[in-house]
Each structure stands twice: as structure tokens, then as C-alpha cells.
Amino acid sequence: QAQLVESGGGLAQPGGSLRLSCVASGMIFSLYPMGWYRQAPGKQRELVASIISGGSSNYVDSVKGRFTISRDNAKNTVYLQMNSLKPEDTGVYYCNAYGGGYNYDYWGQGTQVTVSS
């Protein structure tokens, strides 16, 4: 019954911005650390940003200073603000609710982000 639905992906030019949203349902959202992953074809899925319920966040080095993760527990929503986009940011972005790993996590369906001139 738990479900994560991403939105906000699309095409952006280098240097542009996008904001991704992920709305959760069927779960006690505030109990879960949330994260955004991304994956390009032929590459491993990587954790881009994560945030705990209290608001503390972490980022992969390649996006520090450019991306901001935030959450609104009242709206069951986690966001990823992406600024100063680069072509290497291209990929499918997935919302994740961390339940301890393996089959305890919840995943969204993914949203495509393409950065190209």
C-alpha cells in the first residue's frame, strides 16, 4: 500500500534548475529517512541526497552547493531543488524511503532528468 510518486523531471539546459517532488502515501512518512537516488544507463544507482525527519541532510560530493533536499512532513513530501545543472546530472531520479535496506525500503517509479543544450 505504501507508494512514492515523483514529479518535476524534464529537460533543462546546462546551468538551469529543476525541482523534484516526491509525495508519499500509505506510510508514516515522518518515521522514514528519505533520499533521492539517480541512475544513468550502464551505471550504478547512486544516493544523491538524503534527509532525516528532523531536517539534517547529506549530499554526494558532486552535487554539494548545487542541490538542496528538503521535506515537509505535514505534506508527506520530500523535494530536491537542483540548481546549476550539468549534463552529468542526467539520469532517472528515484525517491527512496529508507526502511533499513533490502526489501524494507520503498521506491518511487522514477522521473527522468535530462540536462542538454
OpenMM code with the backbone's topology and positions (N, CA, C; nanometers):
from openmm import Vec3, app, unit

residues = "GLN ALA GLN LEU VAL GLU SER GLY GLY GLY LEU ALA GLN PRO GLY GLY SER LEU ARG LEU SER CYS VAL ALA SER GLY MET ILE PHE SER LEU TYR PRO MET GLY TRP TYR ARG GLN ALA PRO GLY LYS GLN ARG GLU LEU VAL ALA SER ILE ILE SER GLY GLY SER SER ASN TYR VAL ASP SER VAL LYS GLY ARG PHE THR ILE SER ARG ASP ASN ALA LYS ASN THR VAL TYR LEU GLN MET ASN SER LEU LYS PRO GLU ASP THR GLY VAL TYR TYR CYS ASN ALA TYR GLY GLY GLY TYR ASN TYR ASP TYR TRP GLY GLN GLY THR GLN VAL THR VAL SER SER".split()
positions = [
    Vec3(0.0812, -0.1217, 0.0000),
    Vec3(0.0000, 0.0000, 0.0000),
    Vec3(0.0840, 0.1259, 0.0000),
    Vec3(0.2041, 0.1191, 0.0545),
    Vec3(0.2912, 0.2355, 0.0535),
    Vec3(0.3280, 0.2709, -0.0905),
    Vec3(0.3289, 0.3988, -0.1185),
    Vec3(0.3553, 0.4449, -0.2532),
    Vec3(0.4303, 0.5771, -0.2510),
    Vec3(0.5282, 0.5897, -0.3395),
    Vec3(0.6016, 0.7132, -0.3587),
    Vec3(0.5858, 0.7546, -0.5043),
    Vec3(0.5481, 0.8790, -0.5262),
    Vec3(0.5246, 0.9287, -0.6611),
    Vec3(0.6085, 1.0529, -0.6840),
    Vec3(0.7015, 1.0447, -0.7791),
    Vec3(0.7880, 1.1570, -0.8129),
    Vec3(0.7268, 1.2412, -0.9245),
    Vec3(0.7653, 1.3670, -0.9260),
    Vec3(0.7276, 1.4562, -1.0336),
    Vec3(0.8313, 1.5672, -1.0432),
    Vec3(0.8278, 1.6405, -1.1525),
    Vec3(0.9139, 1.7565, -1.1684),
    Vec3(1.0312, 1.7372, -1.2626),
    Vec3(1.0524, 1.6159, -1.3093),
    Vec3(1.1609, 1.5924, -1.4024),
    Vec3(1.1306, 1.6511, -1.5386),
    Vec3(1.2320, 1.6533, -1.6223),
    Vec3(1.2159, 1.7070, -1.7560),
    Vec3(1.3484, 1.7452, -1.8162),
    Vec3(1.3424, 1.8325, -1.9143),
    Vec3(1.4602, 1.8778, -1.9861),
    Vec3(1.5020, 2.0150, -1.9367),
    Vec3(1.6297, 2.0297, -1.9075),
    Vec3(1.6854, 2.1578, -1.8664),
    Vec3(1.8162, 2.1820, -1.9396),
    Vec3(1.8477, 2.3080, -1.9584),
    Vec3(1.9758, 2.3446, -2.0170),
    Vec3(2.0842, 2.3472, -1.9101),
    Vec3(2.2093, 2.3278, -1.9487),
    Vec3(2.3169, 2.3434, -1.8510),
    Vec3(2.3084, 2.4789, -1.7828),
    Vec3(2.3236, 2.4778, -1.6513),
    Vec3(2.3095, 2.5988, -1.5733),
    Vec3(2.1685, 2.6264, -1.5262),
    Vec3(2.0725, 2.5497, -1.5747),
    Vec3(1.9339, 2.5678, -1.5372),
    Vec3(1.8990, 2.4991, -1.4075),
    Vec3(1.7695, 2.5010, -1.3761),
    Vec3(1.7211, 2.4466, -1.2500),
    Vec3(1.5972, 2.3614, -1.2708),
    Vec3(1.5811, 2.2642, -1.1838),
    Vec3(1.4610, 2.1836, -1.1748),
    Vec3(1.4335, 2.1544, -1.0284),
    Vec3(1.3075, 2.1363, -0.9956),
    Vec3(1.2706, 2.0936, -0.8616),
    Vec3(1.1890, 1.9663, -0.8696),
    Vec3(1.2379, 1.8622, -0.8056),
    Vec3(1.1690, 1.7353, -0.7999),
    Vec3(1.0878, 1.7261, -0.6716),
    Vec3(0.9729, 1.6623, -0.6812),
    Vec3(0.8887, 1.6390, -0.5657),
    Vec3(0.8562, 1.4913, -0.5561),
    Vec3(0.8389, 1.4436, -0.4356),
    Vec3(0.8008, 1.3056, -0.4107),
    Vec3(0.6968, 1.3045, -0.3009),
    Vec3(0.5791, 1.2564, -0.3337),
    Vec3(0.4693, 1.2502, -0.2387),
    Vec3(0.4500, 1.1060, -0.1938),
    Vec3(0.4494, 1.0859, -0.0645),
    Vec3(0.4344, 0.9530, -0.0069),
    Vec3(0.2932, 0.9317, 0.0447),
    Vec3(0.2476, 0.8091, 0.0358),
    Vec3(0.1184, 0.7713, 0.0908),
    Vec3(0.1263, 0.6285, 0.1425),
    Vec3(0.0338, 0.5929, 0.2296),
    Vec3(0.0293, 0.4580, 0.2816),
    Vec3(0.1408, 0.4237, 0.3782),
    Vec3(0.2004, 0.5239, 0.4378),
    Vec3(0.3102, 0.5034, 0.5309),
    Vec3(0.3147, 0.6183, 0.6297),
    Vec3(0.3820, 0.5947, 0.7421),
    Vec3(0.4035, 0.7034, 0.8379),
    Vec3(0.5298, 0.7756, 0.7935),
    Vec3(0.5102, 0.8788, 0.7144),
    Vec3(0.6189, 0.9460, 0.6450),
    Vec3(0.7277, 0.9952, 0.7396),
    Vec3(0.6878, 1.0529, 0.8515),
    Vec3(0.7841, 1.1150, 0.9418),
    Vec3(0.8807, 1.0154, 1.0051),
    Vec3(0.8512, 0.8871, 0.9992),
    Vec3(0.9386, 0.7860, 1.0564),
    Vec3(1.0560, 0.7499, 0.9655),
    Vec3(1.0501, 0.7903, 0.8404),
    Vec3(1.1470, 0.7438, 0.7421),
    Vec3(1.2478, 0.8497, 0.7019),
    Vec3(1.3766, 0.8169, 0.7106),
    Vec3(1.4735, 0.8978, 0.6363),
    Vec3(1.4419, 0.8868, 0.4876),
    Vec3(1.4536, 0.9966, 0.4169),
    Vec3(1.4213, 0.9998, 0.2755),
    Vec3(1.5454, 1.0319, 0.1936),
    Vec3(1.5465, 0.9823, 0.0722),
    Vec3(1.6601, 1.0076, -0.0144),
    Vec3(1.6207, 1.0187, -0.1602),
    Vec3(1.7088, 1.0801, -0.2355),
    Vec3(1.6986, 1.0829, -0.3805),
    Vec3(1.8185, 1.0100, -0.4388),
    Vec3(1.7900, 0.9146, -0.5241),
    Vec3(1.8908, 0.8421, -0.5993),
    Vec3(1.8803, 0.8795, -0.7459),
    Vec3(1.9867, 0.8558, -0.8191),
    Vec3(1.9809, 0.8718, -0.9632),
    Vec3(2.0593, 0.7603, -1.0303),
    Vec3(2.0206, 0.7313, -1.1535),
    Vec3(2.0839, 0.6250, -1.2282),
    Vec3(2.0853, 0.6582, -1.3766),
    Vec3(2.2014, 0.6466, -1.4358),
    Vec3(2.2170, 0.6594, -1.5797),
    Vec3(2.2340, 0.5205, -1.6390),
    Vec3(2.1979, 0.5012, -1.7661),
    Vec3(2.2143, 0.3695, -1.8281),
    Vec3(2.3573, 0.3189, -1.8171),
    Vec3(2.3718, 0.1947, -1.7744),
    Vec3(2.5031, 0.1347, -1.7612),
    Vec3(2.5779, 0.1706, -1.6352),
    Vec3(2.5175, 0.2510, -1.5499),
    Vec3(2.5822, 0.2916, -1.4265),
    Vec3(2.5021, 0.2451, -1.3060),
    Vec3(2.5709, 0.2374, -1.1934),
    Vec3(2.5053, 0.2009, -1.0692),
    Vec3(2.4184, 0.3154, -1.0184),
    Vec3(2.3114, 0.2793, -0.9529),
    Vec3(2.2295, 0.3794, -0.8881),
    Vec3(2.3060, 0.4377, -0.7693),
    Vec3(2.3079, 0.5701, -0.7589),
    Vec3(2.3815, 0.6347, -0.6523),
    Vec3(2.2905, 0.7224, -0.5679),
    Vec3(2.3220, 0.7286, -0.4411),
    Vec3(2.2492, 0.8154, -0.3499),
    Vec3(2.2993, 0.9578, -0.3677),
    Vec3(2.2102, 1.0462, -0.4078),
    Vec3(2.2456, 1.1846, -0.4340),
    Vec3(2.2322, 1.2702, -0.3087),
    Vec3(2.1229, 1.2535, -0.2382),
    Vec3(2.0950, 1.3337, -0.1196),
    Vec3(2.0032, 1.2571, -0.0271),
    Vec3(2.0155, 1.2827, 0.1012),
    Vec3(1.9297, 1.2189, 0.1997),
    Vec3(1.8957, 1.3175, 0.3094),
    Vec3(1.7860, 1.2911, 0.3766),
    Vec3(1.7410, 1.3791, 0.4826),
    Vec3(1.6641, 1.2986, 0.5856),
    Vec3(1.6911, 1.3256, 0.7119),
    Vec3(1.6171, 1.2604, 0.8188),
    Vec3(1.4979, 1.3462, 0.8564),
    Vec3(1.4148, 1.2924, 0.9424),
    Vec3(1.2904, 1.3610, 0.9753),
    Vec3(1.3138, 1.4986, 1.0351),
    Vec3(1.4189, 1.5133, 1.1148),
    Vec3(1.4477, 1.6407, 1.1784),
    Vec3(1.5058, 1.7457, 1.0862),
    Vec3(1.5464, 1.7064, 0.9658),
    Vec3(1.5928, 1.8025, 0.8679),
    Vec3(1.7398, 1.7974, 0.8329),
    Vec3(1.8207, 1.7245, 0.9078),
    Vec3(1.9622, 1.7136, 0.8738),
    Vec3(1.9783, 1.6396, 0.7418),
    Vec3(2.0677, 1.6882, 0.6579),
    Vec3(2.0811, 1.6342, 0.5242),
    Vec3(2.2252, 1.6039, 0.4886),
    Vec3(2.2419, 1.5191, 0.3876),
    Vec3(2.3729, 1.4840, 0.3348),
    Vec3(2.3656, 1.4774, 0.1836),
    Vec3(2.4804, 1.5004, 0.1189),
    Vec3(2.4871, 1.5045, -0.0261),
    Vec3(2.6119, 1.4341, -0.0766),
    Vec3(2.5994, 1.3771, -0.1948),
    Vec3(2.7173, 1.3275, -0.2624),
    Vec3(2.8013, 1.4484, -0.3060),
    Vec3(2.9326, 1.4325, -0.3064),
    Vec3(3.0209, 1.5460, -0.3309),
    Vec3(2.9909, 1.6188, -0.4615),
    Vec3(2.9513, 1.5463, -0.5629),
    Vec3(2.9326, 1.6052, -0.6942),
    Vec3(2.8173, 1.7049, -0.7016),
    Vec3(2.7277, 1.7046, -0.6039),
    Vec3(2.6136, 1.7958, -0.6074),
    Vec3(2.6155, 1.8975, -0.4948),
    Vec3(2.7126, 1.8908, -0.4070),
    Vec3(2.7188, 1.9841, -0.2953),
    Vec3(2.7287, 2.1276, -0.3446),
    Vec3(2.6484, 2.2134, -0.2855),
    Vec3(2.6443, 2.3526, -0.3253),
    Vec3(2.5494, 2.3811, -0.4385),
    Vec3(2.4984, 2.2769, -0.5039),
    Vec3(2.4071, 2.2942, -0.6167),
    Vec3(2.2672, 2.2394, -0.5886),
    Vec3(2.2601, 2.1283, -0.5167),
    Vec3(2.1324, 2.0632, -0.4871),
    Vec3(2.0958, 2.0847, -0.3410),
    Vec3(1.9666, 2.0928, -0.3152),
    Vec3(1.9157, 2.1037, -0.1794),
    Vec3(1.7991, 2.0088, -0.1611),
    Vec3(1.8086, 1.9216, -0.0622),
    Vec3(1.6986, 1.8333, -0.0283),
    Vec3(1.6239, 1.8923, 0.0901),
    Vec3(1.4935, 1.8805, 0.0883),
    Vec3(1.4116, 1.9294, 0.1978),
    Vec3(1.2888, 1.8406, 0.2103),
    Vec3(1.2193, 1.8528, 0.3213),
    Vec3(1.0988, 1.7732, 0.3396),
    Vec3(0.9951, 1.8518, 0.4170),
    Vec3(0.8716, 1.8195, 0.3922),
    Vec3(0.7590, 1.8767, 0.4633),
    Vec3(0.6774, 1.7595, 0.5151),
    Vec3(0.6971, 1.7267, 0.6413),
    Vec3(0.6299, 1.6100, 0.6973),
    Vec3(0.4777, 1.6254, 0.6993),
    Vec3(0.4302, 1.7478, 0.7115),
    Vec3(0.2864, 1.7718, 0.7114),
    Vec3(0.2239, 1.7413, 0.5763),
    Vec3(0.3040, 1.7505, 0.4697),
    Vec3(0.2556, 1.7230, 0.3353),
    Vec3(0.3024, 1.5887, 0.2818),
    Vec3(0.3732, 1.5129, 0.3636),
    Vec3(0.4275, 1.3835, 0.3217),
    Vec3(0.5088, 1.3959, 0.1924),
    Vec3(0.5890, 1.4998, 0.1856),
    Vec3(0.6596, 1.5310, 0.0618),
    Vec3(0.8069, 1.5597, 0.0879),
    Vec3(0.8909, 1.5077, 0.0000),
    Vec3(1.0326, 1.5407, 0.0001),
    Vec3(1.0652, 1.6041, -0.1345),
    Vec3(1.1524, 1.7034, -0.1332),
    Vec3(1.1874, 1.7794, -0.2517),
    Vec3(1.3369, 1.7691, -0.2802),
    Vec3(1.3709, 1.7899, -0.4050),
    Vec3(1.5097, 1.8066, -0.4439),
    Vec3(1.5186, 1.9254, -0.5376),
    Vec3(1.5735, 2.0349, -0.4870),
    Vec3(1.5967, 2.1526, -0.5684),
    Vec3(1.7324, 2.1386, -0.6340),
    Vec3(1.7354, 2.1418, -0.7657),
    Vec3(1.8579, 2.1222, -0.8420),
    Vec3(1.8893, 2.2498, -0.9184),
    Vec3(1.9980, 2.3136, -0.8824),
    Vec3(2.0432, 2.4356, -0.9477),
    Vec3(2.1761, 2.4112, -1.0174),
    Vec3(2.2104, 2.5024, -1.1062),
    Vec3(2.3372, 2.4940, -1.1795),
    Vec3(2.3573, 2.3560, -1.2400),
    Vec3(2.2556, 2.3087, -1.3077),
    Vec3(2.2576, 2.1731, -1.3607),
    Vec3(2.3672, 2.1541, -1.4648),
    Vec3(2.4224, 2.0347, -1.4636),
    Vec3(2.5267, 1.9945, -1.5562),
    Vec3(2.4804, 1.8735, -1.6361),
    Vec3(2.5355, 1.8520, -1.7552),
    Vec3(2.4971, 1.7335, -1.8324),
    Vec3(2.5148, 1.6031, -1.7561),
    Vec3(2.6149, 1.5950, -1.6707),
    Vec3(2.6372, 1.4735, -1.5945),
    Vec3(2.5325, 1.4486, -1.4858),
    Vec3(2.4426, 1.5440, -1.4651),
    Vec3(2.3302, 1.5226, -1.3751),
    Vec3(2.2183, 1.4437, -1.4413),
    Vec3(2.2294, 1.4190, -1.5688),
    Vec3(2.1271, 1.3465, -1.6429),
    Vec3(2.1094, 1.2052, -1.5886),
    Vec3(1.9859, 1.1632, -1.5753),
    Vec3(1.9564, 1.0291, -1.5296),
    Vec3(1.8136, 1.0184, -1.4814),
    Vec3(1.7777, 0.8996, -1.4401),
    Vec3(1.6478, 0.8771, -1.3786),
    Vec3(1.6633, 0.8956, -1.2287),
    Vec3(1.5820, 0.9818, -1.1729),
    Vec3(1.5876, 1.0122, -1.0308),
    Vec3(1.4761, 0.9390, -0.9580),
    Vec3(1.5143, 0.8710, -0.8512),
    Vec3(1.4212, 0.7900, -0.7738),
    Vec3(1.4109, 0.8407, -0.6311),
    Vec3(1.2910, 0.8455, -0.5821),
    Vec3(1.2652, 0.8768, -0.4428),
    Vec3(1.2717, 0.7489, -0.3607),
    Vec3(1.3326, 0.7572, -0.2442),
    Vec3(1.3506, 0.6410, -0.1585),
    Vec3(1.3121, 0.6720, -0.0150),
    Vec3(1.2387, 0.5809, 0.0444),
    Vec3(1.2106, 0.5847, 0.1871),
    Vec3(1.2904, 0.4728, 0.2515),
    Vec3(1.3810, 0.5084, 0.3397),
    Vec3(1.4749, 0.4120, 0.3956),
    Vec3(1.4130, 0.3374, 0.5127),
    Vec3(1.3937, 0.2079, 0.4922),
    Vec3(1.3419, 0.1226, 0.5970),
    Vec3(1.4434, 0.0264, 0.6526),
    Vec3(1.5700, 0.0463, 0.6198),
    Vec3(1.6768, -0.0406, 0.6654),
    Vec3(1.7473, -0.1142, 0.5540),
    Vec3(1.7014, -0.0974, 0.4311),
    Vec3(1.7624, -0.1619, 0.3165),
    Vec3(1.6871, -0.2865, 0.2724),
    Vec3(1.7348, -0.3448, 0.1642),
    Vec3(1.6753, -0.4646, 0.1067),
    Vec3(1.5262, -0.4433, 0.0805),
    Vec3(1.4440, -0.5385, 0.1176),
    Vec3(1.3013, -0.5291, 0.0885),
    Vec3(1.2254, -0.4433, 0.1884),
    Vec3(1.2957, -0.3752, 0.2753),
    Vec3(1.2304, -0.2870, 0.3715),
    Vec3(1.2184, -0.1438, 0.3218),
    Vec3(1.2850, -0.1116, 0.2128),
    Vec3(1.2770, 0.0218, 0.1549),
    Vec3(1.1557, 0.0343, 0.0644),
    Vec3(1.1140, 0.1598, 0.0434),
    Vec3(1.0127, 0.1906, -0.0555),
    Vec3(1.0744, 0.2779, -0.1637),
    Vec3(1.0300, 0.2571, -0.2871),
    Vec3(1.0855, 0.3283, -0.4014),
    Vec3(0.9759, 0.3863, -0.4888),
    Vec3(1.0031, 0.5037, -0.5434),
    Vec3(0.9166, 0.5596, -0.6443),
    Vec3(0.9470, 0.5003, -0.7806),
    Vec3(0.8683, 0.5394, -0.8792),
    Vec3(0.8830, 0.4841, -1.0139),
    Vec3(0.9944, 0.5501, -1.0935),
    Vec3(1.0408, 0.6638, -1.0481),
    Vec3(1.1469, 0.7362, -1.1153),
    Vec3(1.0948, 0.8460, -1.2057),
    Vec3(1.1740, 0.9505, -1.2190),
    Vec3(1.1431, 1.0593, -1.3102),
    Vec3(1.2699, 1.0981, -1.3851),
    Vec3(1.2569, 1.1162, -1.5141),
    Vec3(1.3719, 1.1423, -1.5996),
    Vec3(1.4145, 1.2879, -1.5905),
    Vec3(1.5437, 1.3081, -1.5711),
    Vec3(1.6042, 1.4405, -1.5760),
    Vec3(1.7089, 1.4405, -1.6860),
    Vec3(1.6938, 1.5307, -1.7803),
    Vec3(1.7884, 1.5414, -1.8904),
    Vec3(1.8426, 1.6830, -1.8959),
    Vec3(1.9736, 1.6956, -1.8927),
    Vec3(2.0395, 1.8252, -1.8998),
    Vec3(2.1196, 1.8287, -2.0291),
    Vec3(2.0763, 1.9116, -2.1222),
    Vec3(2.1373, 1.9136, -2.2535),
    Vec3(2.1106, 2.0471, -2.3216),
    Vec3(2.2057, 2.0891, -2.4034),
    Vec3(2.1885, 2.2114, -2.4807),
    Vec3(2.1045, 2.1846, -2.6044),
] * unit.nanometer
topology = app.Topology()
chain = topology.addChain("A")
for resn in residues:
    res = topology.addResidue(resn, chain)
    for name in ("N", "CA", "C"):
        topology.addAtom(name, app.Element.getBySymbol(name[0]), res)
